[in-house]
Structure formats: C-alpha cells, structure tokens
Amino acid sequence: MPFFSILLLAFSMSCDAFAAALCKGAVIRRPTLSDALRIGLIFGIIETITPMLGWLIGRSVASYVEQWDHWIAFGLLLMLGLHMIHEGLSKNEVADDDCNSAQLSLPRLILTGLSTSIDAMAVGAGLAFAGVNIITTALAIGTATFLMATIGVMLGGVLGKMVGKRAEIVGGIVLIGIGTTILLEHTGHLG
C-alpha cells in the first residue's frame, strides 16, 4: 500500500477517537496538555493494537478466501465507511452519559478507546487480504490517533461536539476510497 494511502487510512481511522476526545475535552472544559497527552496515548495504543488483532484474524482465514480477498477488503471498508458517514450525518449527538460523566479514570478511557477502535480491527482484517504491512499501518494508525486525540482534547473545550460529526463523514469517505482502490488494483483496472 502506498505511503499516502496508509496516511489517509491512519487519519480516517482516528476520526472516532478525535470525536470522543473532543467530547472529553468539552467535559474537562480547560484541559491541560497532560490531560490531552494521557488520553491521546491511551487511544493511540489501543488503536495500534486492534488493527493487528484484526489482521491476525484475517490472515488465519486468508487461504480459504484467496479468490475473493479483494472483494472482502472492499466490502469491509465500504460498510465501515458508510457506517461512519451515517453516524456523521445522524442527528443524534453523542450520548449525554458519554459526555457529561467526567470520569477520566483509566478504565473509562480504555473502554472509550476500545469502543472507538472496533472499526480499526475490522480494517485490519480487511487489510490482511490486501497484503499490507500491518506493523507499519498499525503504527501509522496509532500515531495518527494519538495526535488527533491529543488535539481533540485540547480543542474540546472550544469546539465541543460540532467538529466530531464532520470528522466521521470525512473518515468514512476516505475508507470507501481506499476500499475502491484495493478493488480496482486487484481486478486490474488501476495501476
């Protein structure tokens, strides 16, 4: 996978964490850099591990679905992209319980990080069929998530929930584009 595609994938995968971090920053109201770095680090580590787990799952079944692997990768990325767009367009804001409970305990942050990284696990499974270097990709996703979550916490007090939904829409569009590129490359229509 070209570097630019990995970069786009990494930042699209960080959109959920960015939205959650905005929410956390809004709760804190005046977050410190220490708060932001702590939350960013937790989200980044989780977002580095989950695509590797998905990749391992995908690799374990890859030999059984080799003829259709590019369609599976495309389908997973398309479904995830559409889901992110739907969530971004949804009129429902983040649940009040998620934003108003200012619990910034480690278990609460890990749970939030896990809930925003399920899509990264599915992407990792899809990438197993595309022959992608998962270590490089997972590190890129984790780094992007760390940066975006850290920035999100700091911006949260100022911007609140307003930006989070738009970030999910952009992330969803990028995932669909990457899935389409994988499909076109493997069917001989690109490159």
Order of alpha helices (4+ residues) and beta strands (2+ residues): alpha-alpha-alpha-alpha-alpha-alpha-alpha-alpha-alpha
